Every structure is written in C-alpha cells, then in structure tokens.
Amino acid sequence: MTDYIDRADRALAGAYEPPMSLSEYVELAFERPGTAAGAATYLLDAIESLGTRTVIEEGERRERYRFFDDPHNDGEHAVLGNTAVLNAFVDDLRTLAAGRGKDEKIHWFDGPTATGKSELKRCLVNGLREYSKTEAGRRYTVEWNIAGGDDASSLGYGPARDHEDDWYESPVRAHPLSVFPAEVRRELVAALNERADPEFPVRVDCDMDPFSREAYDHLEEQYRRDGRGDLFSAVTDDRHLRVKNYVVDVGAGIGVLHAEDDGSPKERLVGSWMPGMLRELDSRGRKDPRAFSYDGVLSQGNGLLTVVEDASQHADLLRKLLNVPDEKRVKLDKGIGMDVDTQLVVISNPDLDAELDQFSDRNGRDPLKALKRRLDRHEFRYLTSVSLETELIHRELTDQTEVWQTVAAAEAGGEGEVSGEREAGREGVGGRARGGARTADRVDGDGRDRTGDRDGDADRGFSADPDRDAVREAVDERVRAPLSLTVRDERGRTTERELAPHALEAAAAYSVVTRLDGEDLPADLSLVDKALLYERGYLREGDERLGADEFEFDGEDGTHGIPVTYTRDVVADLLHEASDRAHPELDVESVLMPDDVLEAMAEDLAEAPVFSRAEAAEYENRLAVVKEYVFERQEADVLDAVLAEKGVAEETVAEYVEHVFAWDAGERVETGRGAVDPDPLLMQVFETEHLGRFEEADYEGTDPSPPVERFRTEKVITALNRYAWEHRDEDFAASDVDLTEIPVIREVLDTHSWGDVRRIYPDFDPGQWSDPPANTETERVKERTVEKLRETGYSAASAELTGRAVMREVNARWD
C-alpha cells in the first residue's frame, strides 16, 4: 500500500510545479516559446509528440500518429483505422498553427454509429491530459489575490479569507500574456517569435477574461488612488498575480457538451449568472463577472479544445457558434465579452448531415449555408481492414485494449516489435487472391496436382524483408487466434467457451465484406479479394504481384455495412446458447466454430432494426464468399499440419538453384567431389515433385521444354538477380543471398497440396478421419496432425472439429 501511495505522490509531483511570478513566466517563455503556444499549436504539438508508425489501410501505406492509439491509457480508447481522416485533421491543425487560414472553420467529424467518433473524443482527452503533465506540455494560466490591497474585499465568492485561500484561478484559464496591455503584448510576442519555430509562430490575440479584468481593475484603482506611478508592476506583483500550471482535463481546457445537456444557448455555450452572488458582490451598478458560473462548453474549453457531442441534439447551438472561430470572442452579457482561443470539434451521426441539407433546394437562400461553409467535414467510416476489425471485435468481447502492431511497421524502419507472442511459420493475413486457395487444388484420380497456379496463399507475396514478414506472421497469428471466454449461467455456474481459430476472423471478414462497394469491382475480383487488397496493399496472381495502385475503386466503401456492435451482440448471445455437438472424450460442445458465428450473423440480419430489408438481403448474399474464404484458411492450417514434417529441405532448394544457374550459364557445379555437369534429372524431379508445376510430358527425357526453360530463367534466375541487385552494398557477395527470401523459392518451402498428401501417404483415407481404424495410416496421420494443430493454437476439441470439416470436403474431391 505504501508503494502505491509513493507512486501516486511521484505521479502528481511530476504533473505540477510551484507557482511563479509573471516575470519568471516571461523568462520561461523566452527559453521555451512553445510554452505560450495557442490552442491549435498546442494540440498539434501534443499529437506530434508521440511520433508516427506506418500502416496499410485501403491498400495504401500511411503514416499514423501514435497519439490516436491512446498509448497513455493502454489503448483503451484507441481510434482504429480512419488514418487518412485523422491525418487530414492534423493537417488542418498544422495550417491553423502556421497562420495560413481556416481560422473560421469548425472541425466536423461525421459518420455512422460505432465508427470510433466517441473514441476520438476520449482519446483527445486522455492524450492532452497526459501531455500537459510533461515538462514540454506544461499549460499555464493566472491566479489573483486582491485581499492584500487597500480594500480588504475578496476577489472570489463570499467573505474575504486569508493566505492561500485568497488566491483565485482564472475560471477560463486565461493566457498569462493576456495580462499585458495590447501594444506591449504585441511587442513581447514579436520578440518571442524571433526564437520560436518560424513555421508555427506564437499568437496571443486575447485580452484578459472578465474575471481577471475585474481583479485587475480593482487593484489598479486602489494603487492609482495611492498615487503609484508603476501601476502595472503594482497590480501584477507576486502578492496579487501568480502564474501556475494546470493539468488539462474536461472542464480545464477541454469543454464537452453532451447530448443530454440542456439550458439556453448562452448557458450551454458560456454559462449562467448566479443572482444570489450578484447580491453578495459589489457590482457597482452592473452585473459582476465574478457572479458568472463559467460552466459553458466554451468557457471550459478556452485555451485548447471544445467538443460538441451528438451535434444534431444541439443544432440550435451550432448557429450561435458561427462567429466564434473567426472572431474568437463570445458574449457573457451586454457589455461583457470574453476572448476565446479554442479548437471547435463537432461530432455527429449522419442525422446532422440530413438536417443541414433540409433547405438545400433553396440554393443561395439556404439559411444554413453560412454554417455549412464553416464546417470542415471529416468523415469516419467503418473499417475495411480484416485485421483491424478482428482487433475491434476482440476489444469489444474482452477487456484487452492493447493496440496491435501492423504489418507495415517493419517496412517503415525496422520496428519489428509486435504486441503479444507470435509463432513462426504462419503465412500472412488473407487467402488466395483469385480463383480459390492453395488448398483448393484440383486433384485427379492419380493424386497429382493439376492446378496451374502454385502461388499458394495469396499472402505469400514475400518481400526480401524478413522483418516485415515476421510482423505479418505475428499479425496473422492474432487475427486467426482462438479466444476463450468465461460465461456465467442463470445458476451462477461458470463455464469456458472457446471461439475456435479463425472464428473472430470470420466475423471480421464478413463485416468488412458487407461494407465494400461491389459496383466498382473488376470482373475477376471478389469482394474478399478487395478486402485483402485493402488489408495489405497488393494481390498475387500466380507469380505476379498486383499493387493497389493498379486498381481504381471510387465507390462508397465503409459508409454502410454491419457495425461492430451487432457482431459483438451476436457472439455474446452465442456464448450462452447450448450446442448439440458431442464427442466421447472432447468438450466439443463448448466450441464456437467460424461457421457458427457466420450463420448466426446472417440469420439475425432480418430481425435487427438497424438494417433495412434491402440491406439484410444484400448482406445475406455476401455470406457464401466469406464462408469459402474462411474454409480455405482452415484448410491451409490442416494441410500444413498434415505435411508439417514433409517439407523440402533448404539444402535441396539451394542445390536446385545452383544447378539451374549452371545450366543457364553453361557452366559446371562445384561439389565436394569436384566440378560436375548440371544434373537434368535433379532439376526435373524438383520441378515436378516439389514445385508441382510440370509433368513428365513437359520434358523430352530429361531435357526441358520451352515452358520449363522460361520458368527457370524468368521465375528463378531473374527473381534471384533482382533480389541480389536490390539488396547489394559495398560488401555484397552472392553467398550473402538468402534463397528462402525469393518468392518462388519461399513458395517451394511453404506450399503444399493435397496431391502431395496422396503421394506421400498413399493409404491415407480422408473419409475415415472422424473415426479412423486402429493401426492405419489414417490414424497415424490424424494423431500427428492434431498434435501440430494444437501447437499452432488449436485446442484438442477445435482441432477435431476443424479436421472433420476439412476432411469432409477433401473426401468429396477425391471421390
């Protein structure tokens, strides 16, 4: 307990510093001009302080500000996706901070429900609060004490008090430099800007707030009557004025107006008068600004950020905000105004958009035109990334909020660390790009693989960067991973329910596919292909890599579809439903398979009030392609497990490559027994048995046909030469090349087919998988396969169910 108290003491000690005099603050500002930054610059500094990371969204590489991952709060309110939208917001702040316009703009975040808009507000609050606790992010204001003047009246509410109780902070956190007379302040700021970042100059265009003005005028009057010639020095003496730092939070630099907040527009904007206090204070024939509550959203957000949530509930208020951004001033009452420095952020669902367009048919006479001109719209959309959606569903079902690392992190600069543990040997996110997965190979009766495309999983577009591949493998592990949840029944008993591997991925893939526009889809792509293209930035067709820039999608992706809240509720209901599965030894009834989740999501669409009948019908039609994709992912797992111990040795691959190079160059191969001619039979066996690309008919004896020759030169030699050229340096040598990083070679090491299974295990019978006879090859293969599946995250029960599902399909193909 003492340790926790000590840690709390240290945390608070780092957040605050002793009050200082005005002159000390000015000295500090000249040392660190950012201390005097305005709202836009401060918000920009806070966001940029945590740096960026590289992500791939909608097929494009983008730099994402880590600030929006909510790192200070362990990612609890991270905004997933929508990186381009967030970057545009930061660009607007950069424009404002540089003084290049947009001063009159109101930032408007619009979009469907459950797209992360509310998370953005919480992320901003968390990030700004924590930044203000750092030395670089200190935020300062003034506090007053007039009890020491000739007039012993109190500055604050009620009778005068002594010592520290006589100090009153500016209720709207006035900028310390606002105390200076306007002409002096301009000169001071100009001098500051000689030391500040020239791109983001310091701007202090505000006078004292009414509360501070009341204190200043009172003290000035007292010292003027005393005949003091140094009035400003007397008024701002550290007996009367101190500069203090404050921790930014809601109500202290951040104002938030919620949907349920009521009151007149003035009360919601700036606050209200307290009549009882007017009677207590000497108002000298007018309303005293000290009797004002200052609890309006602009008063709370002065100095930094003002957020209007559910803006359609405050449509009447939006018109009142029209002149606040450009005039930077708001009235408290007649004759009493207040300068405001704040960034206005409006958050709404699409209903505000409809309300703003209600007079659009009036063209130039639209009464809302002025408001719409000031709204700078940033549209949040549903996620179109399977991995991000999987992460979001995972967050909704658990209390784990850690932000997952992305595939592009290692690409950006070697940031290979990944949240969570990873297991080696998994392919990246996704399945086959076109025409089915690697595991959907067509197998003839003799067991030979007849498919022409041996690309395998579409994500096997391996680069020459092992770090990136490692990150992709780790992300794929988290996407495909199972999830165990504890469920309590009506009698208070708890049970463990398992979401099998790929179950969350299935829900995520289905959600993403419902959000994609199919109108702009090329004829040879499916909606799953589009989702995978958005996921990683490319597709692979055979040995050809197709980048996202080769496709033009101009549809409305992410504007509609299944929201994560629907998916969460479906899965939560499934966890409490009984299963009719049974097994004599395994707890299969507690397992939710990917198909269970997909079918439940589709079945509930028609009854869910959030979807129209047309939407429900459309989403149901998209279920089949997702089921196929998820089955291919399960099939790949099972096939890899079946052939886990039958891969091609890297030495065999290296030997083949050496012989191909010697064959092409007309040279001999150096071996331990001396130089020998390239072995045509060795190359033929490798190409037919291991690669599965050719048959004996493609050779005349052991001499290759023209297609085989082209393959050797274009797919092996050219690829290897390209890799060597792109990764050369001063000390480069051919021996430095890792053959396993060449796409076509890596494919050999990692890709299997059911033809391989039939060739290696001729007595294996997939039809006997559920209950294989004792002492048969099928029994032995199943035991090893289940063991390997469990090593990759499957439980015994989910491995049994997945194996059954896959082998039923394989048996049908073989029959």
Buried (B, 14 or more C-beta within 10 A) or exposed (E): EEEEEEEEEEEEEEBEEEBBBBEEBBEBBBEBBBBBBBBBBBBBBBBBBBEBBBBBBBBBBBEBBBBBBBBBBBBBBBBBBBBBBBBBBBEBBBBBBBBEEBEBBBBBBBBBEBBBBBBBBBBBBBBBBBBBBEEEBBBBBBBBBBBEBEBEEBBBEEEBEEEEEBBBBBBBBBBBBBBBEEEEBEEBBEBBBEEBBEEBBBBBBBBBBBBBBBBBEBBBBBBEEEEBEEBBEBBBBBBBBBBBBBBBBBBBBBBBBEEEBEEEBBBBBBBBBBEEBBEBBEBEEEBBBBBBBBBBBBBBBBBBBBBBBBBBBBBEBBEBBBBBBEEBBBEBBEEBBBBBBBBBBBBBBBBBBEBBEEBEEEEEEBEBBEBBEBBBBBBBBBBBBBBBBBBBBBBBBEEBBBBBBBBBBBBBEEBBEBBEEBEEEBBBBBBBBBBBBBBBBBBEEEBBBEBEBBBBBBBBBBBBBBBBBBBBBBBBBBBBBBBEBEEEEEEEEEBEBBBBBBBBBBBBBBBBBBBBBBEBBEEEBBBBBBBBBBBBBBBBBEBEBBEBEEBEBEEEBBBBBBBBEBBBBBBEEBBEEEBEBEBEEBBBBBBBBBBBBBBBBBEBBEEBEBBEEEBBEBBBEBBEBBBBBBBBBBBBBBBBBBBBEEBBEBEBBEBBBBBBBBBBEEEEBEEEEEEEEBBBEBBBBBBBEBBBBBEEEBBEEEEBEEEBEEBBEEBBBEBBEEBBEEBEEEEEEEEEBEBBBBBBBBBBBBBBBBBBBBBBBEEBBBBBBEEBEEEBBBBBBBEBBBBBBBEBBBBBBBBBBBBBBBBEBBBEEBE
